[in-house]
Amino acid sequence: MTSLDSISLVLAAKKTFDTEKLDVPLRAKLLRGLAASLNVHIEALVNCADTETHLGKVRLTGEVHRTCFQLNAFADYILEGKHLRSLNQSAVAGAPPLGRPQLEITSVPLGPVVVFAASNFPFAFSVLGGDTAAALAAGCPVIVKAHPAHLELSQKVIEIAKTVLAQMSLSDGWIGMLSLPDIEAGASLVMQPDVAAVSFTGSLQGGRALAKHISQRDQPIPFFGELGSINPVLVMPGFLRQNTADIAHTLADSIVQGAGQFCTSPGLIIIEESTAADQFLAALASRLDSHSPHKMLTVSMQNSFQTLTLQALRLAGVRQLTTRNPGSSNISAGPTPTIIEVSAETFLTHPVLHEEIFGPYAVVVRISNGTAGYQELLMHLQGSLTTTFWAEKMDADAVTALLPYAMQKAGRVLFGGVPTGVAVCEAQHHSGPWPASTRPETTSVGMRAVERFLRPVALQDKPSWLN
Ligand code: NAP
């Protein structure tokens, strides 16, 4: 399981890391230079991305802006020294444990980082996306495994990156790219001895396979995998009483956004039996029936969506709320938005219903026993990136009781709104317990993502004559 490309890319990155230490101002200049160059080429890049991914020019233009924002925000963050988390404790005279030497904590970059580009974010989580920006901000060279859903775009972006490196007289090894659409090539990449960390955004199966490869390395390294998530939405009774049919439209639009190809897509709706719930679900299904999403990123994703949705529909106790048959659409057209409904008992009996189906799909679970019903379901869920409460003040007691369970299961808890759309800022946490992430204590969105690629070092009794 070796590939000459993998070997040479990693060797170039390692040589660069060993011989060309980038100080913080230079790293910031590189990040800003990459952002500026993406911006200059925005039109050509968006056209290429749209042809390859079908995600639409409006969404893709927004994604380039977000990508530039991320690159610039990491530059600001490291220039302010926030990535170092530095702490300096002076010496204390006397015997230990009270007495101690002077100690200062700082951090150093890990080394070459392999970044698996995401299929569904051709800019924001691909060649110059958040993982690459975070690794460069940390001072780590990057080797990107391009995603086969947008190889032509990836080629254009890496050429832009190489030009920026050349203009700054920096080594080519700072940003490399492997563009073989082949899982063996990716596996070979993560096995290279000089790789210091791997970040990944993709499927549970892909993440699991890569984690297994990495566990077989002689030298262990961290694997930051962002995988599957069903993102439960808890619709509370008080909220339903106070709001109109618009809220069903808001949820439906979030389910179909980007043809449902978001890791934060709401895939589970938990709601208590009531006439208001009946009306809400009817409005939700009707809105979804009126949507015709664009084609999915690849034909195999579309096939997989169709197969998994039909499998769910065949389970005993499953009722479809939308009216169109997800199996009847032309495979090269967009997916058919589908929501199914089950009782809490059926949901708890079939673990397959707890798994994400990538695309415009959600499961509705009706409960009949109030807060205890919500709690029981939350306790049985796997980890998710998000949990959303749709609640009003009159739901306060229930939400107060449920919040610890929601926080146990998710990396981000929302009080209102929809989980699609992830703000890029210091207080963001985009992660969650397995299978949302392999490292729930770290985030892949927001400035703290840089910490994944840094290692703390304590300096003891550092002399004053050292700079
Ligand atoms: P993916 O299949 O996990 O692929 C992501 C990257 O990982 C690709 O570059 C792929 O290599 C690589 N990879 C996958 N399996 C591998 C293995 N066994 N060994 C080494 N490398 C491996 O994710 P995806 O392409 O985004 O989605 C594919 C399927 O996953 C779809 O059917 C989708 O429904 C489902 N899914 C995706 C997401 C998501 O957030 N993207 C979430 C849930 C489900 P290649 O480049 O060689 O293909």
Residues whose N, C-alpha, C, O or C-beta is under 5 A from the ligand:
A	BS01	NAP	F116 A117 S119 N120 K145 A146 H147 P148 L180 P181 D182 I183 G186 A187 T201 G202 S203 G206 G207 A209 L227 G228 C263 S300 M301 S304 F358
